[in-house]
């Protein structure tokens, strides 16, 4: 089981440069978990694709449903005090610290491509490229 951030989720479902790595990570460990925040962040990514005309609304609905199915039973509420403590001692946003806090709480890796998270919190943070090898 691994924590993945919202970018990794987007890489899995929306074809791009990092899609092959995300697929390798999923093949290696398909038990993905995330804080509830992933939903809003993924919807924001889908919204950007919609506005650019890169995705039809029906496709966005389907991608969101598929992603929600992937995370069914694997979403967590993260303690606010823990998140704020991580924010205080790092350069990461509170959003990013939700993923870090969950990985720390569960004692599992956080797979990400975010350079600041990787710098501030390795381990548990591990690069998408490294984990997907």
C-alpha positions in Angstrom: 0.0 0.0 0.0 1.2 3.5 -0.9 0.0 7.1 -0.5 -0.1 8.9 -3.9 -0.6 12.6 -4.3 -3.1 14.1 -6.7 -0.6 14.6 -9.5 0.1 10.9 -9.6 -3.6 10.2 -9.8 -3.8 12.7 -12.7 -0.8 11.1 -14.4 -2.5 7.7 -14.2 -5.8 8.8 -15.7 -4.8 11.6 -18.1 -2.3 10.7 -20.8 0.9 12.7 -20.6 4.7 12.6 -20.1 4.4 10.9 -16.6 1.7 8.4 -17.5 4.1 5.5 -18.1 5.7 6.0 -14.7 2.3 6.2 -13.0 1.2 3.0 -14.7 4.4 1.2 -13.5 3.8 2.4 -10.0 0.2 1.1 -10.2 1.4 -2.3 -11.5 3.9 -2.5 -8.8 1.5 -1.6 -6.0 -2.2 -1.1 -7.0 -3.3 -0.4 -3.3 -3.4 3.4 -3.5 -4.6 5.5 -0.6 -4.9 9.3 -0.2 -6.4 11.9 2.1 -9.9 13.1 1.1 -8.4 16.2 -0.4 -7.3 14.2 -3.5 -10.9 14.5 -4.8 -10.9 18.3 -4.9 -7.5 18.4 -6.4 -8.3 15.9 -9.1 -11.5 17.7 -9.9 -9.5 20.9 -10.3 -7.2 19.1 -12.8 -10.2 17.8 -14.7 -11.6 21.3 -14.7 -8.4 22.7 -16.3 -8.6 20.1 -19.0 -12.3 21.0 -19.6 -11.6 24.7 -19.9 -8.8 24.1 -22.4 -11.1 21.9 -24.5 -8.8 18.9 -23.9 -11.5 16.8 -22.3 -15.2 16.4 -22.9 -17.5 16.8 -20.0 -18.7 13.2 -20.3 -15.1 12.0 -20.2 -14.4 14.1 -17.1 -17.4 12.5 -15.4 -16.2 9.0 -16.3 -12.6 9.7 -15.2 -13.8 11.0 -11.9 -16.0 8.0 -11.3 -13.2 5.6 -12.2 -10.8 7.4 -9.9 -13.4 7.4 -7.1 -13.8 3.6 -7.6 -10.0 3.2 -7.2 -10.0 5.0 -3.9 -13.2 3.5 -2.5 -12.4 2.6 1.1 -8.9 4.0 0.8 -9.6 7.7 1.7 -8.5 9.1 5.0 -9.3 12.1 7.1 -5.9 13.5 8.4 -5.4 15.3 11.7 -5.3 19.1 11.4 -2.7 19.5 14.2 -0.3 17.1 12.5 -0.7 18.9 9.1 -0.1 22.3 10.7 3.0 20.9 12.5 4.4 19.7 9.1 3.6 23.1 7.5 5.4 24.9 10.3 8.6 23.0 9.8 8.7 22.8 6.0 8.2 24.8 2.8 5.2 22.7 1.8 1.6 23.8 1.5 -1.0 22.5 3.9 -2.4 20.6 0.9 0.9 18.8 0.3 1.3 18.1 4.0 -2.0 16.2 4.1 -0.4 13.6 1.9 2.8 13.6 4.0 0.9 13.3 7.2 -1.1 10.3 5.9 2.1 8.5 4.8 3.7 9.1 8.2 0.6 8.0 10.0 0.3 4.8 8.1 4.0 4.2 7.9 4.0 3.8 4.1 5.7 5.6 1.2 4.2 8.7 -0.4 4.8 8.6 -4.1 5.1 12.0 -5.7 6.8 14.0 -8.4 6.7 17.2 -6.3 10.3 18.4 -5.8 9.6 20.4 -2.6 7.9 17.4 -0.9 10.8 15.1 -2.0 13.3 17.6 -0.5 11.5 18.2 2.7 10.1 14.8 3.5 12.2 12.0 2.1 11.3 9.5 3.5 8.4 8.9 3.5 8.3 10.7 0.2 9.8 8.8 -2.8 9.9 10.0 -6.4 7.5 8.6 -8.9 10.4 7.8 -11.2 12.3 5.9 -8.5 9.3 4.0 -7.1 8.2 3.1 -10.6 11.4 1.3 -11.6 
